[in-house]
């Protein structure tokens, strides 16, 4: 980002400010993973390496739990990838905005793509479609800087403190609160609401399926329901 370009600086700091509220949940989420990894029998470097190299909270929890239960490696990998498959949908959504970036920048975008950075970028790009590629990348960088390093720090705190953190702190609240905060602003139309309702019902109905597969099936059904609703509304408007 060129410091002499005020539009890039504005986009960067807008992304930075928008990401700050997520620190309230990223920190306890990271701490919770650090605790879970330590209690699962993993060393300091294994837990920290997991967060730095993978940086994918939900799949990290899944993998740690499966490995602690001595699940076969292939099943651990397949299940973790299934849980994190939503990143492919995130990438497809941002590709029209960031696809023209150089390969090394797209690699950084992919590495730092977490639920929070995607949600903020998708919302900002929708509200400001006139932005240049450089401005969109600057916003994305601003959205990542407060959240991603904080995930590492949260994990470090969890590893170092471990069981000394009182259960009364209820750190597990961070997971549902994070997703509620990201999803609520996205429910901007009837198709969005239909997709959200279908995903909730399907995820609860298919909860008996092996880890991750029920959520994936629910996501597929939600996308189909949302697309069909959008098509139906378009045909109704044209009639």
N, C-alpha and C positions, 0 to 999 in steps of 0.2 A: 504494500500500500504506500503510495507516495504522499509524504507529509504535506507537499505543496498543493495537493488537490483537496479542497475543502469538502467536496461531495463525498469522497471516499472516507474522510475522517468522520463526517456526519453519519454515514451509513454504519461505520464501525461502532461508533459510540451508541447508536440506536440499538444495535444488536447486543452490545454489552449491557446496556441498561435493561433491556427486555429480558435478559437472561438472569439478572440478579435475583429475582424472587425465587427461582428454582434452587438457589443455594439452601433454602430452608428444608428442602427434601433430599437434595443430592448428598449433603453431608451425612445425615443419618442413614441414608441408603448405602453409602460407601462404608460407613462404620459397621453397619449390619453385615455387609459382606466380609469385612475383615474379621469380625467375630465368628461368622459361620465358617470361614476358611480355617481359622485357628482351631476351632472346636472340631472340625472335620479331620484334624490330624496333619494338616499341611504346614510346611515350614514358612518362616517369614518371607523368604525369597520366592517361594512358590506362590504364595498369596499375592504378593506385590507384583510379581511378574505376570500373574493372571490378569490383574486390573490394568496394568500398563500396556500389555501386548494385545489383550482382547477388548478391553473397555466396552463391555456389553453386559450390563447388570443382570438382566433376567436369565440369559443363557449361562452366565457365570454361576449363579445360584443353582441352576439345574445341574450343571456339570459337577459342581462340588458335592451336591447331594448324591448324585449317582456314583461318583468315584468313592465317596465315603461308604456307600453300600456295596462296593466291590462289583459294580456293574461292568460287563465287558466293554473294552475300549471302543469298539465299533458302535455299540449302542449309545455310549456317552457322546460320541461325535455326532451321530445322526440326530439324536434328540436335541442336542445343543444347537445344531444348525437349524433344526425345525423351529425351535423357539425363536431363533433370531432371523427367521426367514422374512419377517416384516421389513427388515432393512432393504430387501430387494424391492419391495413396494415403495419404500421411501426413495430409493435411488431412481426408480422409474418416474416418480413424481417430480423430482428435482432436475432430472436430465434435460428437459426443455429449457431450463434456466441456466444451468451450469455446464451443460454438455460440451460447449465450445471452449472451455478452459483447457490450458495445457495439461498434459498427462500428469505431471508432478503435482499440480494443484488439485486435480481430481483425486489423486491418491490421498492427499491430505484431507480433502473433503470426505472421502470414504472412511478414512481412519477415525476422524472426529465426529462421524455421524452417529449421534445418539438420539433418543426420542425427543429430548428437549431441543437440540439444535435443529432437527428436522421440523418440529412443530413451529418454532419461531420463524425459520426461513420460509417455510411454505406459506404461512400467514402473511409475512411481510411481502413476499414476491407477488402474492395475489392482490394485496392492497396497492402495491406500487409496481405495476407491470412495465412502466416506462423506464425502470432502472437499467443501467448498463451492466454488462457482465462484471466489470471491475467493482461496481457498487454492490452487486449481489454477493460477490466473494468477500468484500469488506464486511458486509453485514454478517455473513456466516462466520467469519473469523471472530468478530465481536461477540457473537452468540456462544462460541465454543470456549473462549478464554476463561470466563468465570466458572463454567460448569465442569469441563473435562479435568483440568488440574485439581479441582476440588474433589472429584471422585477419587483421585490418587491419594490425596491427603486424608479423606474420610476412611479409605481402606487402611492407610497407615495407622490412624488412630485406633481403628477396630482391632488391628493385629497387636498393637502395643498394649492396649488396655484390656482387650479380651473380656474375660468373665467379670472383671471389676466394674463393668458398666451395669448399674442397677436395672433389673427387669422392669421396674416401674417407669423407666424412660420410654418403653414401648416403641422402639425404633422401627418396628415393622410397619408403622403407620405410613412411612415414607413412600412405600411402593404404590398403594392405591391412591394416595393424595397426588403423587406425581402424575399419574395417568389421567386422573380426573381434571387436573389443572391444564393438561395439554389438550384433552379431547373436547372439553366443553366449548372453547371458543371456535372449534371447527364445525360445530353443528349449526351451519348457516342456512340450510335448506331442508325441504321435505325429504329428498333422497338421502341426505346425511343422517337425518333422524331415523329413517327407516333402516338404514344400514346399521346404525348404532343399536337399535332395538333388536334387530335380527341377531347381531353378534352376541348380545348379552344373553338372549334366550338360548341360542345355539351352544354357546360356551358352557352354560349351566347344564344344559341337557346332555352334552357330550363330555362332561367332566369325568366320566368313568373310563374314557379312552386313555391309552398310555401317554405319558408326559409329553406335552407339546402338540400332539396330533389333534386333540379336541379343539384347541385354540386355532390351529391352522384351518381345520374344517369350518369353524365358525367364521373365520376371516373370509374364506372363499364364499360362503353363503351370504355373508354381509355385502360383499362386493357385487355379487350377482343381484341381490335384492335392491341395492342402491342403483345399479345400472338400469335394471328393469323399471324401477320407479321413475327415473329420469327420462327414459324412453317414453313411458306412458304419459308423463306430464307434457313432453314435447309434442306428442301426437294429439293430445287433447287441446293444446294451445293452437295447433295448426288447423284443427277441425272447424 
